[in-house]
Amino acid sequence: MRIAEVAPLAESVPPKLYGGTERVVSWLTDALLDLNCSVTLFASGDSKTRARLVAVCPQALRLSKPVIDRAVATSALIDAVATRADEFDLIHWHTDWLHLPLTRYIKTPSLTTLHGRLDLPFMKPMIQGVGNSPFISISNSQRGPLPELNWAATVYHGLPESLLSYRTAPNNYLAFLGRLTPEKGPDIAIRLAKAAKMPLRIAAKIPRGETRYFKETIKPLLDAPAVQFVGEVNEKQKNEFLGNASALLFPIDWPEPFGLVMIEAMACGTPVIAWRRGSVSEIVEDGVTGFIVDNEAEAMSAIGKLATLDRARVRAAFERRFTARRMAQDYVTCFRAILSRGRQQFSDVKTRPAMAAE
């Protein structure tokens, strides 16, 4: 099977630091190769991959100097795929909506994985006419705002089984990993750690548009000696950061489509304390891989019950449900269904049981 994987250009594949979608594309590309697929990756030129790389621009847009116009780069990406479309059995897009007009005019079947939130008010009127294109959701909850799309399947993310190592004896601290934005709840994580009298380590990216939030809301809370801000972390640092934590705090206040950091923590055997939003109930097995809570009082209670969780069971749940190989196998099932049915609409593909919360 000849597959084109089309990545966003904001970050390299894999990203140097932060970048969830590009990281998933990297893991998926390698896992597809291990399943004997022929894979071509369309991405930035600083990407590292075992697949054949078509470099659309020299560097990832976030790091490029001089700055590359995003509209120009995206146009070049879509054109590069269109030019070579006949070389593939299927084109798998990770660029949200940008490519959809093109898919009407090329013969090669396309599949789009939507990685972002779908509840924004402008989306419903803007997606008229794309309903026949097949889409993959990364959680069942992600579909909620747009149930009318032609959903082919839900495929949960997965990461390489050996990427992050299982840790049996963590240090006594709580971890927060993610973007420093209000919907991610870093201020809540700080309050919880202070109330629990436990150290908190924050590994996070400060988005350009959120510098004011960081300066006005988060920075004043970092004066406590037990709260440590370590900035963005790479893959090796993430292994230490998550693996040595007593728990990952995930106090989100938005419909998180997946939440990659949750399965990264689970891969280390680290349980997750997460708010009941978005995909959380599909990812976290309450009382097994962590605790699902509705407020800060319940989160405090969950911190007090961390010793009742078995870190070996947390790691085992990751191996059962969230490896890159399982993700790739589910995608191959979808690819085959699309190729066998051509452009006809179809109901949800029945893939492995691991796709659903167990």
Summary of the structure (lengths in Angstrom):
residues: 358
radius of gyration: 20.3
end to end distance: 30.4
largest distance: 60.3
contacts: 1221
relative contact order: 0.13
helix: 39%
strand: 17%
